[in-house]
Amino acid sequence: MALNSKIPAGSLEEKWEKYKSTCKLVNPANKRQLEVIIIGTGLAGASAAASLGELGYKVKTFCFQDSPRRAHSIAAQGGINAAKNYQNDGDSTYRLFYDTVKGGDYRAREANVYRLASVSANIIDQCVAQGVPFAREYGGLLSNRSFGGTQVQRTFYAAGQTGQQLLIGAYQALERQVALGNVTQYSRHEMLDVVMIDGKARGVIVRNLVTGELERHFGHAVLLCSGGYGNVFYLSTNAMGSNVTAAWKAHKKGAYFGNPCYTQIHPTCIPVSGDHQSKLTLMSESLRNDGRIWVPKAKGDNRKPNDIPEEERDYYLERRYPAFGNLVPRDVASRAAKERCDAGYGVGASKQAVYLDYASAIQRYGKIEVNKQGLSNADADTITKLGKEVVKEKYGNLFEMYEKITGENPYEVPMRIYPAVHYTMGGLWVDYELQTTVPGLYALGEANFSDHGANRLGASALMQGLADGYFVIPYTLGNYLADDIRTKSIPTDHPAFVEAEKAVSDRINQLMNIKGTESVESFHKRLGKIMWDKCGMARNEKGLKEAIAEIQALRKEFWSNVRIPGDVNEYNPELDKANRVADFIELGELMCIDALNRNESCGGHFREEFQTEDGEALRQDDKYMYVAAWEYKGESNFELHKEDLNYEVVHPSARSYK
Amino acid sequence: MEHYTMNLTLKVWKQKNAKERGRFETYQVKNVSSEMSFLEMFDVLNEQLIAEGKEPIAFDHDCREGICGMCSMYINGRAHGPWHHTTTCQLHMREYKDGDTIVVEPWRASAFPVIKDLVVDRQSFDRIIQAGGYVSVNTGNAVDANALPIEKHMADEAFASAACIGCGACVAACPNASAMLFVSAKVSHLAMLPQGSPERKERVTNMINQMDKEGFGSCTNIGACEAECPKGISLENIARLNREYIGAMFDGGSQNAK
């Protein structure tokens, strides 16, 4: 099947406006007859459910957590971008669009990114109207901060809990629709297959995680808002339950998977402390606003950080990238940290860490505060004390979290940080309308591949999730469903439902009957290690080929030796996890295949064979300026389809932050 | 930070499902690292149980960074354990020493029935939010975000109330199993902002009614909720809720109250 991205004609500025004024509409009486299934209730899912419920569609939401409010969007710390230009510092829709395309290393679709930038301002308005308590200035107006990869201040935030506040806003809007009877919500339910009838997605099979029962649900359309797949690496900043299962089932039913190898490794996470580690914790990128990153100039310097004098420190980001300094994009900052550690300059017990230092920010803020308060003869202690207070107000919760995890006080000692898997730019391939290659099946938010190219800028995930849910899908879904108003609800005893449920049930029974000797967790750890070592921050042909063979072997072993305790018909978290890990294993192989196919370095995808003399990513625009969309053809068999990326407005150049 | 390992005795509540009776089960966990989180210690124990062919302990958890509100253990008589302003997932094992015995129970409240072991059903909280914990604004209705300035201290206070993660520790800590801190945090968050003001009377009335319907107990000003809240939600919220509620009552409740 040829890929049709359905990008509307016209200039970049006109495309979305034109689409909105010409797309098909569904009248209110017909909306009440149309059923929509939404998988996942994070920012994308909750905002879509609330908006579609408001419009009058009959919506069902499903999440595996105990409440929609737990979705992992909640953990986003730093903020959400919007081209409001409240700071009068030269921001505009075009600049946000440009920064995003450049930040994505020219591997995103121009039309999608422009639409994202143009609805960004509406998102802030909507959230404020819902009562989201963004940070404000003394004049009562909204406050902004800077973020990596940009030179303007366009990030709106609520202390270090922006994701939480935005999700609670969307969750409350969703709960209102539940109260009004427009949405039915199912918590502790996990989607285990898409039901296809006459070539269209017409429903899902879900498992009630409390009772173990399988359920059939019909929908005129199915929206996957199920997040990213970073947990394929086992250790990541994702929640423990975050998984690829919904997207992977859709992939196996015909939805192409776009750019699976594009993984974002976030530069500022708390380093791994031991084999027991179950997840990694992110420290918001906003910390790079004021913190300075360094390692000792001498190899293997074992002195305590505060004993190393200024002139013996290497502020390597400021040295290598004077224009952006500590605020280079995430992929650049992560690779630079890895480069220093690999070269033997790492710090801490593991030597796999660099310092993030707040000493100079404390002094700078202290001096400003002294001036503000008119303390002309303030001594050094007063300056430090006032400076710490300012830092505490800005980043207090992050500093507290660091101290709880590491037992060290970051106001006194520089934090140790190291990159960790954080976000996946790849995802289900979607067209301009967010529809996958399966009619009636949509993917929103991190679950799709669409807006971030090969690298996402900070504070843009929240923006995309809410843009898709509040402002894009209400139009594009109507355009599809307008042709479906004569389709009556299909009873769930239809053979397609029966067959899909049987396949799910057979697979669960097969898993339970293996009765092997190795736990699910242990397989997941082994998969994660292969992925991190060979398909992580740096990749090469040899490693990727080895990884593919190792993953295939791991899959065989998993299906012959996994041990799942408990029963099928009860609350059984080990079984839930086994279902997910089985899918991660298959996805891991595809990620390596994609990484092997892409003989270039771009954004988060760094192939060691393709770098400049000073170690920067080297793109091959003549050969790889396309989206790699993979079609599932059977076990270990994927066919590549290419969507060429045409840059009509932005001229791709070597990305420089120097 | 000095690293050490320890052996521990765990007494954990085991309950097959909501219908069957539960009991404490005793486990020995060996070689626990002081750098582990409390839940990682449970991971180690569960791996050990699976290897021995026994059933692992079911517990709720997800983000493991203290924000999703899913983890919910009652540890040695305290919701989320001994650390101030800390969820179970952020509690670390350096709190304990070799030879310690730790008792772990689920949240106990009739409005939070046990699903299995340490896992409880908190959908009653969703239903309280459904009763009015929102601003009625449809997508697309919003004015410019800066059209309505909000005093910084009000915005900050609203944020402090909105920081509630809905974990239910307040209910678990309260001898009456009251949900007043949870409800008051949402009522306060929205009442303090101009956007939430038009519906404040119906909101407080309907949310309180729903709380009562769910079977949560009454507030008798004990303050255990505030002491155990991992996000530092203050008792002032309850005072504010009472003012809101009385205000709504004097107004004859509200025309839209259910």
Interface residues (C-beta under 8 A of the other chain):
Chain A: S47 A50 S51 E54 Q65 D66 S67 P68 R69 R70 A71 H72 I74 A75 K84 Y86 N122 I124 D125 Q126 C127 V128 A129 Q130 G131 P133 F134 A135 R136 E137 Y138 G139 G140 L141 L142 A158 A159 Q161 G163 Q164 Q165 I168 Y171 Q172 A173 E175 R176 V178 A179 Q185 S187 V210 T237 A239 M240 G241 S273 G274 H276 Q277 S278 K279 T281 L282 E400 M401 K404 I405 T406 G407 E408 Y470 F471 P474 S519 E521 S522 R563 P565 G566 E570 Y571 P573 E574
Chain B: M1 K16 N17 S33 E35 M36 S37 L39 E40 D43 V44 E47 L49 I50 A51 G53 K54 E55 P56 A58 D60 H61 D62 C63 R64 E65 G66 I67 C68 G69 M70 W83 H85 T86 Q90 H92 R94 I115 K116 V119 D121 R122 Q123 F125 D126 I129 Q130 A131 G133 Y134 V135 S136 V137 N138 T139 G140 N141 A142 V143 D144 A145 N146 L148 P149 I150 E151 K152 A155 D156 A158 F159 A162 A163 I165 G166 H189 L190 L193 Q195 G196
